[in-house]
Amino acid sequence: MEAITTAMDTTLDIIESKSGFLVGGEYGGNAVEVVLTDTGLQCQCFIAQATQDDCEHIRVVRDHIANTPMSLERPMLSQADADQYLSKLGELDLAETANAASATEQTGRISLWLEMESEKITRKKAYYIQALDNFMAMNRYKTKRLVAGKLTVRSQQAEIRINDEAKVLMDDRFVRIVPEKRAVDKTALRKYCTDTGDEIPGIEIIIRPNKFGYKVDHGGE
């Protein structure tokens, strides 16, 4: 990337690259980028974005293009300018670091806010879910269509919790051979417990309640 600076009578400095121009602010103010596009020059300043008219930065760049010689004839960057640009890079690095720190702080606050709001909403939802679950149970409904949506109650498989794997492995009916390791065949164990209701040593059969579900019909869905 070729970087060339031209001091203008308007106290605006221009750095040129293949992608566009960086126009320095008056008296050391913030620089503004003027981008080269297929349709011409596009400035990122507020005036150009708000009015779609040519701003001072685009006008200065046009003067720069018309009055600056070809790249081979342009003067080299002076050491003083190089030192100034280096200091500008330092300022931008500090700004980038500050932005990242600010974003991290704001993200933490937003996450905390979201967590607190979600907890409040979850607690409120629990009241409605409990009431509707009771409504389904009292009426012995499995499915109920309402104006606002649909309620369902479906059975869940019992959870087989293995409290002592060593004891279960003593029963060859529920053992599968893994290379160099004996492991519980959970599929066979589940089928046996489901079919017989037998709670063999080393396990605990936990009967789980029916799972309540709901779907809200939103307009247009």
N, C-alpha and C positions, 0 to 999 in steps of 0.2 A: 504494500500500500504506500502510495506516494503522499507525503504530507507537505504542503506548501502554504506558507503564510504570506499574506499581503496586508500591509497596514493601509487603512483607508482614511480619507480626510474626515470621515464621520466618527472617528475613534472606534470603528468596528473592525476587528481583525477576522480574517477568513482562513480556515484550514481546509484544504481540499483533499479529497480521497476519491477512489473509484465509485463509491456509493453516494457521494454528495458533498456537502459543505457544512462546516461547523462555523457559525458566525458568532464571534465574541460579543458580549454585551458592552454597552457604553461604560467607560470608567471601571472596567474590571467586573462588570455584572455577569450574570449567568449566561453561558453560551447557548445558542439555539441551533438545532439541526435543520438544514434545508436539504431534502432528499431529492435525488434525481430519479424520476419515474418515466414511464413510457409516454406520459402525457405532458411532461415538463417538470417544473420545479414545484415541490410541495414543502411548505414550512410547517413546523410543529408548534409554532407560537399560538397564543390564545387568539390574537386578532385574525390570523389566517384561518384558524379552525372555526371561528365564530362567524366570519363574514364571507369566507371563500374568495376574498379579494387579495390582490398582491399586498404583502406587508413590506415593511422597511427591509427585512432580511432578504426577501426575494429580490427586491430592487437593487440592493447592494451586491448580491451575488451576480445579477445580470450585468451590472457595471464591471464587476470583477472579471467575468468571462470575456466581456468586450475589450477590456483594457489591459489584461494580463497576457504577456507573451507565451509562446509555446513552452512546454515543460523544460525542454533542453536549454532554453534561454533564460529561465527564471533564476533569480539569485538563490543561493543556498541558505538554509536556515542558520541564523546567527546563534552563537553560544548563549547570548542573553535570552533570545526567544526560546531556545532549547531548555534553559533553566526555568523559564516561566511556564512552559508546557509541562515540565516535570512536576512543578508545584501544583499545577492544575490537576494532574493525574493523582497526586496525593490527596487533594481535596475530594476528588471523585471517589477514591478508595474509602476515605472516611465517611462520605455520604452513603456509600453502598453498605458499609459495615453498620452504620447507624440505622439504615432502613431494615437490614436483616434483623438487628436486635429489636427494633420496634415491632416488626412483623411477628417475631417469636413471642414477644410480650403480649401483643394483641391476640395472637392465636391461643395462648394460654388462657387469657381472659374469656375469649369466646368459647373455648372448650369447657371451662368451668361453668359459664352461663348455660351452655347447652345441657351439661350434665344435670344442673339444678332444675332447669325447666323440664327436662325429660323425666326426672324423678317425680316432680309434681304432677305431670300429666299421667304417668304410670299409676300413681296412687289414685287419681281421680277415675281413671279407666277401670281400676280394680273394683270400684263400687258398682259400676254399671255391669261389668262382667259377672260379678257375683249374683246380682239381682236377676240377670237374664239366665244365668246357669240354673238358678233356683226355679225360675219360671219354666224352663225346659224340663227339669226333673219332676216338678209337681204335676205337670201335665203329661209326663212320660213321652215327650216329643223326642224324636231323633233328628228330625229336620222340620223347621218352621219358617215359612215364607211370610215376611212382614212387608209393610209399605216401604220401610227404610232399607230393607235388605233381607238377609237370610241368616238364620241361626242353625247351627248344627251341633250335634253331640255324637262323638264316635268313640268306640271302645279302643283302648290301648293295650298292647301286649304287656304282660307282667314283666317287670324287670328282674333278671336273675343276677343277684349280686354275689360274687364269690368272696367269702370272707377268709377262707383257708384253702388255698389252692392245693396244698400238700394232701389234705384229706380227700379232696375231689379226685386227685390223681391216683388214689388208692383203689378207685373203682374203674376197672378197665373199660367199662362201657362208655365212659366219657373221656377217653384218652385218645389222642391222635399223635402219631409219631412224626415229629419234625426232625430233620437231620441233626443228630447229636443232642436232641432235647425232647423231653416229654412235655406236652402241652395239653391243656384242657380243650376238648372238642366242644366248643360252645354251641354249635348248631345241634349236635346230638343231645347235649344237656338241655337245651331249651325245649326241643321236641318232647323229650321224656317228661320234663316237669309240666309242660303244657298238657300233655295227654293224660298224665296220671295224677298230677297235683302233689306228687311225692317230693318232699324236701329232704334230699339226701344230706349226709354229713358234709359240712364245709361250705354250704350255700345258704342263702336266705331268699325266699321268694317274696318279692314286694309287689303287692297288688296295687296298680296305679289307677287313679280315678279316671273316668271318662274325660276326654279332652274337649273343651269347649272352643268353638271357633265362630267367627263372624265375618261378614263382608258388608261394607256400606256401599250402597249404590249412589255414586256421585252423579250429578247432572252431566249428561253427555257421554257417560261411559257405557 
